[in-house]
């Protein structure tokens, strides 16, 4: 007569398939709940996964993640200067973000980039709360006002809205409190702008001015809008807009000679699903290994 322990194990093994499916669905759902994705891009140049470039890149990303635990901006490099396998990177978190949340966002960005641009020598990703970029080409300290991504909300029919929006955007252009992170408000409109920390104050102001100009040109009377350039962004929304993640996915994604970018809600959902599936597969392997060992021990 089998012991109670053996019977319990047999019951567990016989129901392993439904349990396994439930486990996989649960882990996939948890993994897919990540920081809102805005855009991501990869360079056309590739590297070999087993190379000194890969080693340098792993070292760089680890360094940037460590630095984000104590500061909202950091830049670093790995490899000897002048070496084609050397790589540089920057990380920038939103100016009002606590350091603990900054680290979490940066880790999320690294995980997403490893899937989105797994063999690209250069990559950039903008999440709602942080920005990460690395490349073997020189970009640290270089002003880049290329329009990467824009999106606009629905139109406002409030006759006073346009004036309030323009006033908030003017405050951002004028300085918005100074520094690389700027905020502004006028009536029901709230605005925010931020430059990557490697820009000089003058280049930051020039970048924000360009972002605001492109935003006004693109979004007209929209109640919310985002304009992301290579080294800065400008955003505004009315008090009736719940969050940036609720904006329509109507962005444009120009393709330069170096990078191709994808963005918007659908791209973010797709990437989140991919991340969830990878996490699910990894946990599935661990689960099956444990299950096989447990069932084998039970039969013995």
Secondary structure, DSSP 4 states (H G I P E B T S, - for coil): ---HHHHHHHHHHHTHHHHHHHHHHHHHHHHH--SPEEEEEEES-B--SSSHHHHHHHHHHHHHHHHHTT-SEEEEEES-TT-TT-EEEEEEE-TT--HHHHHHHHHHHHHHHHHHTTTBS-EEEEESSEEEEEESS--TT-----EEEEEE-PBP--TTHHHHHHHHHHHHHHTTTSSSEEEEEETTEEEEEEE-TTS-HHHHHHHHHHHHHHHHHHHTTBSEEEEEESSEEEEEEETT---GGGS---------SSEEEEESHHHHHHHHHHHHHHHHHHHHHHHHHHHHHHHHHHH-
